Structures are given as structure tokens and as C-alpha cells.
Amino acid sequence: MTTTPARARIRVMVVDDHPLVRSAVRQALEAADLAVVGEVASAEEALELAPMVRPDVLLVDIELPGMDGLALVRELAPRLSGTRILMLTASREDRHLLDAMRFGAAGYLTKDLSVGGLARAVRAAIEGELAMSRRTAARLVQHLVETSRPGFSAASAADPALGTLTPREAEVLQRLAEGLTDHEIAGILTLSPRTVEMHVSSILHKLRARNRAEAARRYRTAGRGPSFDPEP
């Protein structure tokens, strides 16, 4: 008589500065095939512990004291090739999603996830699946489609920083280059003026531009303005 060997438990490490969140994660992952083998409250602590623990899955919050979770992913992903890194965050910002995946995360989960959903996501990550909700995956696919368009790729080649913009940020930048005000852009894109301001701030940060005029000039200099237009 032969027996099937028991499957090794999935070893999980948690990086979150809120004790209540860490406690909730431990409870959510109390299962025969799951085990929390480490938890820390900062990215700096994770840089020390994770290479020693080498968990199968690393759950990382974005908003951390000191170094943030995205910088942590960028540092650890190349060093822990056998670890699946999943963001577990309250942020729904496209720039956080895109940066996380670009830096090597294997999934992006929001903290409104159910207890069962978290456990399923951890198991899915180990199986090589993309651990994120359908809505989040749709946003990611939309960005990939937009940035794969020939015009967008050409503009990014002329000014690589333009390729870091989300589709919505690219739309806002196009309107800035046309000389529109925040209120006019908000009306065209059906956004609040405050949201437009936030997009502009992100654009300036990503392009390292001193002001809106410089960002608009770089957009025009790339010579590919129409390529950022949304699909009809």
C-alpha cells in the first residue's frame, strides 16, 4: 500500500505596521496548509528577516514607516526568486498597482478582501496564478493594452519617463499640453478638479518636471501626442 506524501505547508511572512492587521492575517491563514512564519512592522526589518526566513509568500503593505512597501519589493524581488510577493494594501491607485507589478510583485490585494479570499489568493500565488481581483486585473490589462500601442511605445522611446504614466495620467497630460485648465480637464474626463490635481502631481513626480509647462513641453517634444488619445 502506498500513501501520498503530505504537502508542505505554505510559509507566509507579513510586513505591516499595524498589529491588528497582522493579527487578522494570522487568523485568516490558520489552515492545515498555511503557516505564518514571520511578521515585521517595517521594510527595514523585512530586509533583514525575509532573506533568512525565505517564505513562500511575502505579504507587503505599501504604506510603511520609513521605506515604503514598493521600495521593499524592488529590493527583495531579485534576492528572493523563490518567494511570491503579494501587496496587501488599502491603496487602489493605479500608480501603486503598476509600480508593484513592475518591481516584481506577483499579486495585488486590497484590505477589504475576505478572510477566505486572502487564503485563496495565497494558494493561487503558489500555483503561479496572478493574485488579484478581476477589477484590478482589468485595470492592469488596460494599461498594458494602452502602452503596447505603437504610438505610445514610440513616445516612450523618445522620453522613457512618459511610459511610466498610467492611461489616465497620459490623458490628463495631453489636455495640459493643449492648454486646458484643471476645471476644463475635469469636465472633459468626467473627474473632479481635485482628482485632476492629484493626477497632475503624480505626472510631475514621475517626469521629474518642475512645473506643468515643462511637463507639457516634454509631451509635445515627444511628438506623439495623439497616441495617448483613448480608444474611440
C-alpha positions as CSV (number, residue, x, y, z in Angstrom):
1,M,0.0,0.0,0.0
2,T,1.4,3.4,-1.0
3,T,0.5,6.7,0.6
4,T,0.6,10.2,-0.9
5,P,3.1,12.4,1.0
6,A,1.6,15.3,2.8
7,R,2.0,18.6,1.0
8,A,4.4,21.0,2.7
9,R,2.7,24.0,4.4
10,I,2.8,27.3,2.6
11,R,5.1,29.5,4.6
12,V,3.9,33.2,4.8
13,M,5.6,36.3,6.1
14,V,3.7,39.5,6.8
15,V,5.0,43.1,6.6
16,D,2.6,45.6,8.0
17,D,3.0,48.3,10.7
18,H,-0.5,47.8,12.2
19,P,-0.6,45.0,14.9
20,L,-4.3,44.5,14.3
21,V,-3.8,43.8,10.6
22,R,-1.0,41.3,11.3
23,S,-3.3,39.6,13.9
24,A,-6.1,39.4,11.4
25,V,-3.8,38.0,8.7
26,R,-2.6,35.3,11.1
27,Q,-6.2,34.3,11.9
28,A,-7.2,34.3,8.2
29,L,-4.3,32.0,7.4
30,E,-5.0,29.5,10.1
31,A,-5.3,26.4,8.0
32,A,-3.7,23.0,7.7
33,D,-1.7,24.0,4.6
34,L,-0.8,27.5,5.6
35,A,1.6,28.9,8.3
36,V,2.7,32.5,9.2
37,V,6.4,32.1,9.9
38,G,7.3,35.7,10.4
39,E,5.9,39.2,10.8
40,V,7.6,42.6,10.9
41,A,6.3,46.2,11.1
42,S,8.7,47.9,8.7
43,A,10.5,47.4,5.4
44,E,13.9,47.8,7.1
45,E,13.1,44.8,9.4
46,A,11.8,42.8,6.4
47,L,15.1,43.4,4.6
48,E,16.8,41.6,7.4
49,L,14.4,38.9,8.2
50,A,13.0,37.8,4.8
51,P,16.3,36.6,3.4
52,M,16.8,34.4,6.5
53,V,13.2,33.1,6.6
54,R,12.8,32.8,2.8
55,P,9.0,32.5,3.0
56,D,7.0,31.0,0.1
57,V,4.7,34.1,0.2
58,L,5.5,37.6,1.4
59,L,2.5,39.9,2.1
60,V,3.6,43.5,2.0
61,D,1.7,46.7,2.8
62,I,2.6,49.8,0.8
63,E,2.2,52.5,3.5
64,L,5.0,51.7,5.9
65,P,7.1,53.9,8.2
66,G,10.5,54.8,6.6
67,M,11.0,52.8,3.3
68,D,7.6,52.1,1.7
69,G,6.4,48.7,0.5
70,L,7.1,49.4,-3.2
71,A,10.7,50.1,-2.5
72,L,10.9,46.9,-0.4
73,V,9.6,44.9,-3.3
74,R,12.2,46.4,-5.6
75,E,14.9,45.5,-3.2
76,L,13.7,42.0,-2.3
77,A,12.3,40.6,-5.5
78,P,15.7,40.0,-7.2
79,R,17.1,38.4,-4.0
80,L,14.1,36.1,-3.2
81,S,13.4,34.4,-6.5
82,G,11.6,31.6,-4.8
83,T,9.2,33.9,-2.9
84,R,5.9,35.2,-4.3
85,I,5.5,38.7,-3.2
86,L,1.9,40.0,-2.8
87,M,0.9,43.5,-1.9
88,L,-1.8,43.7,0.8
89,T,-2.8,47.3,0.9
90,A,-5.6,49.9,1.2
91,S,-4.4,51.7,-1.9
92,R,-6.3,51.4,-5.1
93,E,-4.1,53.9,-7.0
94,D,-3.1,52.7,-10.5
95,R,0.4,54.0,-10.0
96,H,0.9,51.8,-6.9
97,L,-0.5,48.7,-8.8
98,L,1.7,49.3,-11.8
99,D,4.8,50.0,-9.8
100,A,4.3,46.9,-7.7
101,M,4.0,44.7,-10.7
102,R,6.9,46.4,-12.4
103,F,9.1,45.8,-9.4
104,G,8.3,42.1,-9.2
105,A,5.1,41.6,-7.2
106,A,3.1,38.5,-8.1
107,G,-0.2,40.0,-7.0
108,Y,-2.1,43.0,-5.6
109,L,-4.7,42.5,-2.9
110,T,-6.7,45.2,-1.1
111,K,-7.5,45.1,2.6
112,D,-11.3,44.7,2.0
113,L,-10.6,41.2,0.9
114,S,-12.5,38.5,2.8
115,V,-10.8,36.0,5.1
116,G,-11.4,33.2,2.6
117,G,-10.3,35.4,-0.3
118,L,-6.9,36.0,1.3
119,A,-6.2,32.3,1.9
120,R,-7.3,31.5,-1.7
121,A,-5.0,34.3,-3.1
122,V,-2.0,32.9,-1.2
123,R,-2.7,29.4,-2.5
124,A,-3.2,30.8,-6.0
125,A,0.1,32.6,-5.9
126,I,1.9,29.4,-5.1
127,E,0.3,27.8,-8.1
128,G,1.6,30.5,-10.3
129,E,-1.6,32.5,-10.7
130,L,-1.9,36.2,-10.7
131,A,-3.3,37.0,-7.2
132,M,-5.7,40.0,-7.6
133,S,-9.4,40.7,-8.1
134,R,-10.9,40.8,-11.6
135,R,-11.4,44.5,-11.4
136,T,-7.7,45.1,-10.5
137,A,-6.6,42.7,-13.3
138,A,-8.8,44.6,-15.7
139,R,-7.0,47.9,-14.8
140,L,-3.7,46.2,-15.3
141,V,-4.6,44.8,-18.7
142,Q,-6.0,48.2,-19.8
143,H,-2.6,49.7,-19.0
144,L,-0.8,47.0,-20.9
145,V,-3.0,47.5,-23.9
146,E,-2.5,51.2,-23.9
147,T,1.2,51.1,-23.5
148,S,1.6,48.4,-26.2
149,R,0.1,50.8,-28.9
150,P,2.8,51.8,-31.5
151,G,2.4,55.5,-30.9
152,F,2.7,55.2,-27.1
153,S,5.8,53.0,-27.5
154,A,7.4,55.5,-29.8
155,A,6.7,58.3,-27.4
156,S,8.2,56.3,-24.5
157,A,11.3,55.6,-26.6
158,A,11.7,59.4,-27.2
159,D,11.1,60.1,-23.5
160,P,11.1,56.9,-21.4
161,A,9.5,58.6,-18.4
162,L,6.3,59.0,-20.4
163,G,6.0,55.3,-20.4
164,T,5.6,55.3,-16.6
165,L,2.3,57.2,-16.8
166,T,-1.0,55.5,-16.3
167,P,-3.5,55.8,-19.2
168,R,-5.5,58.4,-17.2
169,E,-2.3,60.4,-16.4
170,A,-1.5,60.3,-20.1
171,E,-4.9,61.7,-20.9
172,V,-4.5,64.5,-18.4
173,L,-1.1,65.3,-19.7
174,Q,-2.4,65.5,-23.3
175,R,-5.0,68.0,-22.1
176,L,-2.4,70.0,-20.3
177,A,-0.4,70.2,-23.5
178,E,-3.5,71.5,-25.2
179,G,-3.5,74.4,-22.7
180,L,-6.6,73.4,-20.8
181,T,-7.2,74.3,-17.1
182,D,-7.8,71.7,-14.4
183,H,-11.6,72.5,-14.4
184,E,-11.7,72.1,-18.2
185,I,-9.9,68.8,-18.0
186,A,-12.2,67.6,-15.2
187,G,-15.2,68.4,-17.4
188,I,-13.8,66.5,-20.4
189,L,-12.7,63.4,-18.5
190,T,-15.6,63.4,-16.0
191,L,-13.4,63.8,-13.0
192,S,-13.4,66.2,-10.0
193,P,-10.9,69.1,-10.2
194,R,-9.2,67.6,-7.1
195,T,-8.7,64.3,-8.9
196,V,-7.1,66.1,-11.8
197,E,-4.8,68.0,-9.4
198,M,-3.7,64.6,-8.0
199,H,-3.0,63.2,-11.4
200,V,-1.0,66.4,-12.3
201,S,1.0,66.0,-9.1
202,S,1.8,62.3,-10.0
203,I,2.7,63.3,-13.6
204,L,5.2,66.0,-12.3
205,H,6.7,63.5,-9.9
206,K,7.1,60.7,-12.5
207,L,8.6,63.1,-15.1
208,R,10.6,64.9,-12.5
209,A,9.2,68.1,-14.1
210,R,9.4,71.4,-12.2
211,N,6.0,72.5,-13.3
212,R,3.1,71.9,-15.7
213,A,4.6,73.9,-18.5
214,E,7.7,71.7,-18.5
215,A,5.6,68.5,-18.5
216,A,3.5,69.8,-21.4
217,R,6.6,70.7,-23.4
218,R,8.1,67.3,-23.0
219,Y,4.8,65.7,-24.1
220,R,4.9,67.9,-27.3
221,T,8.6,67.3,-27.8
222,A,8.0,63.5,-27.9
223,G,5.9,64.3,-31.0
224,R,3.4,61.6,-30.2
225,G,0.5,63.5,-28.5
226,P,-2.3,61.8,-30.4
227,S,-1.0,58.4,-29.5
228,F,-2.3,59.0,-25.9
229,D,-5.8,59.6,-27.0
230,P,-8.2,57.0,-25.6
231,E,-9.6,54.4,-27.9
232,P,-12.9,55.5,-29.5
